[in-house]
Amino acid sequence: MKYWLPLALWLMGMAAATSIPGDQIPTLPVPGLDKVLHALLYGGLAFLLQRWLRGGLRRPPARPLLLAGTVCGIYAVLDELHQLAIPKRTFSVGDLVADAVGIGIGLAVAAAIVAQRRKDAKAVEEGGLGIERVDG
């Protein structure tokens, strides 16, 4: 449950947000802030999805990352298409670009965390934590 629940809640929040009619969305005070929000939402989605796909198991890190990136990209396109059916919402290529940037950042963060954990685990297996003892 600890891997799928955050992902499910994130997806429900995204689905709810993208179903709001355009005339009910407040104007953002900074131009381009919506693109930053898109990147943050899709970065979080990508991170949570690859985490769920990895399931806490020691799988090769590339497979969950590649699958998460692909699924998130497809979801981004479907989300933009879904917005065509919402009053005063449109399909935006700019939003898709922001989504893709967020997906890339989310997966890069995930890959860095996995790499660090593997490095730490290897250090423990080799008999140390990478900390030198200094007697004084």
C-alpha positions as protocol buffer text, in pm:
chain_id: "A"
residue {
  index: 1
  type: MET
  ca { x: 0 y: 0 z: 0 }
}
residue {
  index: 2
  type: LYS
  ca { x: 286 y: 239 z: 68 }
}
residue {
  index: 3
  type: TYR
  ca { x: 379 y: 245 z: -302 }
}
residue {
  index: 4
  type: TRP
  ca { x: 41 y: 264 z: -477 }
}
residue {
  index: 5
  type: LEU
  ca { x: -154 y: 491 z: -240 }
}
residue {
  index: 6
  type: PRO
  ca { x: 52 y: 809 z: -301 }
}
residue {
  index: 7
  type: LEU
  ca { x: 36 y: 741 z: -676 }
}
residue {
  index: 8
  type: ALA
  ca { x: -341 y: 689 z: -668 }
}
residue {
  index: 9
  type: LEU
  ca { x: -397 y: 1008 z: -467 }
}
residue {
  index: 10
  type: TRP
  ca { x: -169 y: 1205 z: -703 }
}
residue {
  index: 11
  type: LEU
  ca { x: -358 y: 1079 z: -1008 }
}
residue {
  index: 12
  type: MET
  ca { x: -696 y: 1159 z: -853 }
}
residue {
  index: 13
  type: GLY
  ca { x: -581 y: 1511 z: -776 }
}
residue {
  index: 14
  type: MET
  ca { x: -453 y: 1560 z: -1130 }
}
residue {
  index: 15
  type: ALA
  ca { x: -774 y: 1422 z: -1283 }
}
residue {
  index: 16
  type: ALA
  ca { x: -984 y: 1651 z: -1066 }
}
residue {
  index: 17
  type: ALA
  ca { x: -774 y: 1957 z: -1149 }
}
residue {
  index: 18
  type: THR
  ca { x: -782 y: 1899 z: -1524 }
}
residue {
  index: 19
  type: SER
  ca { x: -1161 y: 1857 z: -1516 }
}
residue {
  index: 20
  type: ILE
  ca { x: -1225 y: 2209 z: -1390 }
}
residue {
  index: 21
  type: PRO
  ca { x: -1383 y: 2431 z: -1658 }
}
residue {
  index: 22
  type: GLY
  ca { x: -1146 y: 2699 z: -1787 }
}
residue {
  index: 23
  type: ASP
  ca { x: -1359 y: 2991 z: -1670 }
}
residue {
  index: 24
  type: GLN
  ca { x: -1337 y: 2863 z: -1310 }
}
residue {
  index: 25
  type: ILE
  ca { x: -957 y: 2857 z: -1303 }
}
residue {
  index: 26
  type: PRO
  ca { x: -807 y: 3173 z: -1152 }
}
residue {
  index: 27
  type: THR
  ca { x: -565 y: 3376 z: -1361 }
}
residue {
  index: 28
  type: LEU
  ca { x: -211 y: 3313 z: -1240 }
}
residue {
  index: 29
  type: PRO
  ca { x: -14 y: 3621 z: -1129 }
}
residue {
  index: 30
  type: VAL
  ca { x: 305 y: 3525 z: -1316 }
}
residue {
  index: 31
  type: PRO
  ca { x: 312 y: 3449 z: -1691 }
}
residue {
  index: 32
  type: GLY
  ca { x: 430 y: 3094 z: -1754 }
}
residue {
  index: 33
  type: LEU
  ca { x: 355 y: 2976 z: -1400 }
}
residue {
  index: 34
  type: ASP
  ca { x: 108 y: 2726 z: -1542 }
}
residue {
  index: 35
  type: LYS
  ca { x: 396 y: 2556 z: -1726 }
}
residue {
  index: 36
  type: VAL
  ca { x: 591 y: 2528 z: -1400 }
}
residue {
  index: 37
  type: LEU
  ca { x: 286 y: 2371 z: -1238 }
}
residue {
  index: 38
  type: HIS
  ca { x: 256 y: 2124 z: -1527 }
}
residue {
  index: 39
  type: ALA
  ca { x: 622 y: 2028 z: -1485 }
}
residue {
  index: 40
  type: LEU
  ca { x: 581 y: 1982 z: -1110 }
}
residue {
  index: 41
  type: LEU
  ca { x: 266 y: 1773 z: -1148 }
}
residue {
  index: 42
  type: TYR
  ca { x: 412 y: 1544 z: -1413 }
}
residue {
  index: 43
  type: GLY
  ca { x: 750 y: 1525 z: -1241 }
}
residue {
  index: 44
  type: GLY
  ca { x: 575 y: 1405 z: -926 }
}
residue {
  index: 45
  type: LEU
  ca { x: 365 y: 1162 z: -1127 }
}
residue {
  index: 46
  type: ALA
  ca { x: 671 y: 1015 z: -1300 }
}
residue {
  index: 47
  type: PHE
  ca { x: 858 y: 982 z: -972 }
}
residue {
  index: 48
  type: LEU
  ca { x: 566 y: 811 z: -795 }
}
residue {
  index: 49
  type: LEU
  ca { x: 489 y: 584 z: -1089 }
}
residue {
  index: 50
  type: GLN
  ca { x: 846 y: 455 z: -1124 }
}
residue {
  index: 51
  type: ARG
  ca { x: 855 y: 404 z: -746 }
}
residue {
  index: 52
  type: TRP
  ca { x: 540 y: 193 z: -766 }
}
residue {
  index: 53
  type: LEU
  ca { x: 673 y: 1 z: -1067 }
}
residue {
  index: 54
  type: ARG
  ca { x: 997 y: -69 z: -881 }
}
residue {
  index: 55
  type: GLY
  ca { x: 789 y: -181 z: -583 }
}
residue {
  index: 56
  type: GLY
  ca { x: 1079 y: -151 z: -347 }
}
residue {
  index: 57
  type: LEU
  ca { x: 1241 y: -452 z: -513 }
}
residue {
  index: 58
  type: ARG
  ca { x: 1591 y: -457 z: -651 }
}
residue {
  index: 59
  type: ARG
  ca { x: 1507 y: -452 z: -1020 }
}
residue {
  index: 60
  type: PRO
  ca { x: 1725 y: -303 z: -1291 }
}
residue {
  index: 61
  type: PRO
  ca { x: 1651 y: 70 z: -1262 }
}
residue {
  index: 62
  type: ALA
  ca { x: 1617 y: 132 z: -1636 }
}
residue {
  index: 63
  type: ARG
  ca { x: 1302 y: -77 z: -1686 }
}
residue {
  index: 64
  type: PRO
  ca { x: 1074 y: 105 z: -1436 }
}
residue {
  index: 65
  type: LEU
  ca { x: 1214 y: 442 z: -1547 }
}
residue {
  index: 66
  type: LEU
  ca { x: 1149 y: 373 z: -1915 }
}
residue {
  index: 67
  type: LEU
  ca { x: 802 y: 237 z: -1851 }
}
residue {
  index: 68
  type: ALA
  ca { x: 711 y: 526 z: -1618 }
}
residue {
  index: 69
  type: GLY
  ca { x: 829 y: 780 z: -1876 }
}
residue {
  index: 70
  type: THR
  ca { x: 628 y: 615 z: -2150 }
}
residue {
  index: 71
  type: VAL
  ca { x: 310 y: 583 z: -1944 }
}
residue {
  index: 72
  type: CYS
  ca { x: 337 y: 942 z: -1818 }
}
residue {
  index: 73
  type: GLY
  ca { x: 388 y: 1070 z: -2173 }
}
residue {
  index: 74
  type: ILE
  ca { x: 80 y: 884 z: -2294 }
}
residue {
  index: 75
  type: TYR
  ca { x: -118 y: 1010 z: -1994 }
}
residue {
  index: 76
  type: ALA
  ca { x: -11 y: 1369 z: -2073 }
}
residue {
  index: 77
  type: VAL
  ca { x: -143 y: 1342 z: -2429 }
}
residue {
  index: 78
  type: LEU
  ca { x: -467 y: 1179 z: -2312 }
}
residue {
  index: 79
  type: ASP
  ca { x: -506 y: 1449 z: -2048 }
}
residue {
  index: 80
  type: GLU
  ca { x: -472 y: 1724 z: -2309 }
}
residue {
  index: 81
  type: LEU
  ca { x: -725 y: 1545 z: -2532 }
}
residue {
  index: 82
  type: HIS
  ca { x: -959 y: 1510 z: -2233 }
}
residue {
  index: 83
  type: GLN
  ca { x: -945 y: 1885 z: -2182 }
}
residue {
  index: 84
  type: LEU
  ca { x: -1102 y: 1935 z: -2526 }
}
residue {
  index: 85
  type: ALA
  ca { x: -1425 y: 1804 z: -2373 }
}
residue {
  index: 86
  type: ILE
  ca { x: -1408 y: 2045 z: -2078 }
}
residue {
  index: 87
  type: PRO
  ca { x: -1573 y: 2386 z: -2128 }
}
residue {
  index: 88
  type: LYS
  ca { x: -1326 y: 2665 z: -2204 }
}
residue {
  index: 89
  type: ARG
  ca { x: -1024 y: 2430 z: -2195 }
}
residue {
  index: 90
  type: THR
  ca { x: -796 y: 2357 z: -2489 }
}
residue {
  index: 91
  type: PHE
  ca { x: -528 y: 2119 z: -2612 }
}
residue {
  index: 92
  type: SER
  ca { x: -187 y: 2284 z: -2562 }
}
residue {
  index: 93
  type: VAL
  ca { x: 143 y: 2171 z: -2712 }
}
residue {
  index: 94
  type: GLY
  ca { x: 315 y: 2406 z: -2467 }
}
residue {
  index: 95
  type: ASP
  ca { x: 158 y: 2215 z: -2180 }
}
residue {
  index: 96
  type: LEU
  ca { x: 283 y: 1888 z: -2331 }
}
residue {
  index: 97
  type: VAL
  ca { x: 636 y: 2027 z: -2350 }
}
residue {
  index: 98
  type: ALA
  ca { x: 616 y: 2133 z: -1984 }
}
residue {
  index: 99
  type: ASP
  ca { x: 480 y: 1787 z: -1895 }
}
residue {
  index: 100
  type: ALA
  ca { x: 772 y: 1621 z: -2076 }
}
residue {
  index: 101
  type: VAL
  ca { x: 1026 y: 1841 z: -1896 }
}
residue {
  index: 102
  type: GLY
  ca { x: 865 y: 1751 z: -1564 }
}
residue {
  index: 103
  type: ILE
  ca { x: 865 y: 1381 z: -1649 }
}
residue {
  index: 104
  type: GLY
  ca { x: 1235 y: 1400 z: -1734 }
}
residue {
  index: 105
  type: ILE
  ca { x: 1319 y: 1580 z: -1410 }
}
residue {
  index: 106
  type: GLY
  ca { x: 1110 y: 1341 z: -1200 }
}
residue {
  index: 107
  type: LEU
  ca { x: 1279 y: 1038 z: -1355 }
}
residue {
  index: 108
  type: ALA
  ca { x: 1625 y: 1195 z: -1322 }
}
residue {
  index: 109
  type: VAL
  ca { x: 1565 y: 1250 z: -950 }
}
residue {
  index: 110
  type: ALA
  ca { x: 1443 y: 891 z: -917 }
}
residue {
  index: 111
  type: ALA
  ca { x: 1748 y: 756 z: -1102 }
}
residue {
  index: 112
  type: ALA
  ca { x: 1981 y: 959 z: -882 }
}
residue {
  index: 113
  type: ILE
  ca { x: 1815 y: 824 z: -566 }
}
residue {
  index: 114
  type: VAL
  ca { x: 1833 y: 465 z: -692 }
}
residue {
  index: 115
  type: ALA
  ca { x: 2200 y: 508 z: -788 }
}
residue {
  index: 116
  type: GLN
  ca { x: 2287 y: 653 z: -447 }
}
residue {
  index: 117
  type: ARG
  ca { x: 2106 y: 373 z: -266 }
}
residue {
  index: 118
  type: ARG
  ca { x: 2289 y: 112 z: -473 }
}
residue {
  index: 119
  type: LYS
  ca { x: 2621 y: 284 z: -400 }
}
residue {
  index: 120
  type: ASP
  ca { x: 2543 y: 290 z: -27 }
}
residue {
  index: 121
  type: ALA
  ca { x: 2439 y: -77 z: -32 }
}
residue {
  index: 122
  type: LYS
  ca { x: 2761 y: -171 z: -209 }
}
residue {
  index: 123
  type: ALA
  ca { x: 2965 y: 19 z: 49 }
}
residue {
  index: 124
  type: VAL
  ca { x: 2791 y: -169 z: 330 }
}
residue {
  index: 125
  type: GLU
  ca { x: 2854 y: -504 z: 155 }
}
residue {
  index: 126
  type: GLU
  ca { x: 3222 y: -416 z: 122 }
}
residue {
  index: 127
  type: GLY
  ca { x: 3245 y: -368 z: 497 }
}
residue {
  index: 128
  type: GLY
  ca { x: 3192 y: -3 z: 554 }
}
residue {
  index: 129
  type: LEU
  ca { x: 2968 y: 291 z: 515 }
}
residue {
  index: 130
  type: GLY
  ca { x: 3229 y: 506 z: 350 }
}
residue {
  index: 131
  type: ILE
  ca { x: 3305 y: 669 z: 686 }
}
residue {
  index: 132
  type: GLU
  ca { x: 3663 y: 659 z: 805 }
}
residue {
  index: 133
  type: ARG
  ca { x: 3729 y: 630 z: 1177 }
}
residue {
  index: 134
  type: VAL
  ca { x: 3979 y: 876 z: 1307 }
}
residue {
  index: 135
  type: ASP
  ca { x: 4138 y: 797 z: 1644 }
}
residue {
  index: 136
  type: GLY
  ca { x: 4255 y: 1093 z: 1816 }
}
